Amino acid sequence: MVIALRNLSKSYETAEGRLEVLRGIDLDLGAGDNVALTGESGSGKSTLLHLVAGLDRPDAGEIVIRGRDISKLDDRGRAAYRRTEVGLVFQQFNLIPSLDVAANIAFHAKLAGRHDPVWENELVERLGVGTLLTRYPEQLSSGQQQRVAIGRTLAARPGLVLADEPTGNLDEANGDAVLDLMLSLSKGTGSTLLMVTHSQKLADRLDRQLHLRSGKIA
């Protein structure tokens, strides 16, 4: 089992009091699973992804990734987990302004010790960013930045890919191409894909769908 969530809960303090966002989530995902996470705004989808990514800690419960509870790791341990085991495709691109597109795409793979120029060239071609390699993030449109961010994530061939609306800044053709690439990686390498999406069309292309409602899996 790649992901095992047990009785996972998370809440935040607000001006109106404590807000329960996740309430006792249980979830198992295996190698090669590709799963769409759907739900209304505020249902807890992004919060769940952030917890699995090690970007936040739960109030209660376990987040077991390949047999290790990452919620028990300190900040350094969780940073190492994100660097070596998980690929993040979030709505914030977080490209490095001082690096050109080619260096941005290679960055995560080099950190993880999995730099593969042949695979990176394939990603560049399939993402359609070959003419952008010497440009810097500020010279790119939001859609181009999204494709570069996805390339950077996939270049390291992570065993777990967490994606939050990964095609939200792309037109339909590029969105389909990006999802094709992510599914190809999942099927070809056995990586696990958990993707938040509001698009039923995209959700229908994944093998399984989970719906969050009021902090629980419906």
C-alpha positions, 0 to 999 in steps of 0.5 A, a space after each residue: 500500500 502506498 497511501 494509508 490514511 487512518 482517522 485523519 482529522 484537521 481543523 482551523 481556528 477562524 473568527 467564528 470559532 473552530 472549523 472542522 475541515 476533515 473529519 475522520 478520513 480513511 483511505 487506501 491507495 496502492 501502486 499504480 492507482 490513479 484517483 480523482 478527488 472531487 467535491 464542492 469548494 470548502 469540502 477539504 480536498 486541498 487540505 487533504 492533499 497538503 497533509 499527504 504532501 507533508 505541507 501541514 500536520 493533522 490534528 489527529 490520525 495517521 498518514 502512512 506513506 509506504 509504511 512510514 507515518 509522515 505526520 510524525 516526521 519533523 520539518 527536515 524529515 518532511 522536506 526530505 520526503 517531498 524531495 525524494 518521494 512525492 511530486 507536487 503539482 499545485 496551483 502555485 507554480 513555484 518556479 525558480 525565477 533565476 533559472 530558465 525553463 530547462 533548469 527549472 525542469 531539471 531541478 527537482 530530479 537533480 535534488 532527488 538524484 534521478 536526473 535523466 536527460 533522455 526522460 526530460 527531453 521526452 517530457 519537453 516534447 510531450 509538454 510542448 515547451 521545446 521553444 521555451 527552454 531558454 526563457 525565464 518564468 516571468 517571460 511565460 504565460 500562466 499556461 506555459 508556467 503550468 506545463 513547466 511546473 508539471 514537467 519539473 514534477 514528472 522529471 523526477 519520476 516520483 512514486 506518488 504524484 499529488 495534483 491540485 487542478 493540474 490543468 486549471 490554467 490550460 486550454 482543453 488540448 493542452 489539458 488533455 495532453 498533460 493528463 495523458 502524460 500523468 496517466 502514462 507515468 502512472 501506468 508505466 512506472 507504477 506511480 500513484 496519482 491523486 488528483 483534485 479536480 472540479 472537472 467531471 470530464 477529467 475525473 471520468 478518465 481516472 480509474 477511481 473517483 472519491 467525493 469529499 462532502 463536509 470533510 468526509 468521503 461520501 
